[in-house]
Amino acid sequence: MQGELLAALTGIVGLVTGVVAGVVASSLFRVRGTERPAPAAQRKDTNTLPSGIAEVLSALPSSAVVLDSTDRVLRASSAARAFGIVRGEELVITELLTLARHVRRDGVIRETEIEVAVRKFGPDATSFAVRVAPLGGTGLVLVLAEDQTEHRRVEAVRRDFVANISHELKTPVGALSLLAETVQDASDDPEAVRRFTARMRAEASRLSALIQDLITLSRIQGAEPMTEPTRVDLEALVADALDALSMPADAKGIELVSSGSEGVTVLGDEGLLGTALRNLVANAVSYSPENTRVAVSVEVGETSVGISVADQGIGIPQQDLERIFERFYRVDAARSRATGGTGLGLAIVKHIMTHHRGEVTVWSQEGAGSTFTLRLPRPDNRGRDAARDNDRQEAAQ
């Protein structure tokens, strides 16, 4: 990714250098065509920005700075000033100033990476890929700095994801291998074979769930919001989710109840919304003690529809609330694995809601339970209601 970024910067520098060279050549031609040398006051204009270059620099997406022969800033983009690379008419990054002087002296283009502490954008340093080049032998130097902080963050997330998924896949695969060896050694003991094969089925089911979650996450992650959503009946959606979790809930004596969904519809993808709701109900059942209640309620507001899943479980510590929607993040890793969770359920819920132009929020208190709410934009039913009323009137006539 860094190579691609530097290649892009090379193209930008080439473009700007070509424009400047043309402008400078034209200026020199006009000067040579005169009979008398220019006054000293006019010769100082060689340290001013040639006509047309300012417009080119203003169109660049990266931070751009042009220095004259005395290291004075002739032109700086708004991004360069916002990031603190330029203050007034001074380039304040010592490393960049040193590079610019070397480039002016020998005419060799130089590239580097720097980090700048920018308080305005947060406590962390901003990383830049920098390219410094001369402009047409005029003594002017162009400094281009491309913010690559986001690229680095994405790469770090990608590395963490690969490491996490490798670990998550390794656990059930290793367990299956070990159990297979154990079954082979216990082939003359039918009871042991039944016990170990049951554990093998559980591990295989966990592996299958993990793979399915990965497929779902890859399908919805980065997807554009839907352009043609369909109308989804929330009463049926809630009923399907509760029915799917009825067996594990009954096994723990957990009561599943619902309210407020009658006659309420939203616009979206029924399959994805069902996945999001089932994930929330499954978490509520998994992290609730026996003989408690999990309630799913629907509330219609002026601009949105909220679907809440409330439990009476162990709750989530405050310091973990901001991270629970991260992939593979677990508040209690040992308990999550014991319940068969993949660590992707809430990440999938978050991406599904983004896909629907909605959001997911959470309230939780340790020992008092948690409430997750899916909030979706409220559909405009006025057109449908008007059409239905017209149909009724025509049928009555």
PyMOL commands that set and color helices and strands:
alter all, ss='L'
color gray80, all
select helices_A, chain A and resi 2-32+40-47+53-58+78-82+94-106+119-121+149-185+190-220+234-244+246-251+270-286+318-320+333-338+345-355+382-396
alter helices_A, ss='H'
color red, helices_A
select strands_A, chain A and resi 63-67+73-76+86-87+90-91+110-117+125-135+140-147+230-233+255-259+265-268+293-300+304-310+359-365+369-377
alter strands_A, ss='S'
color yellow, strands_A
deselect
rebuild
show_as cartoon
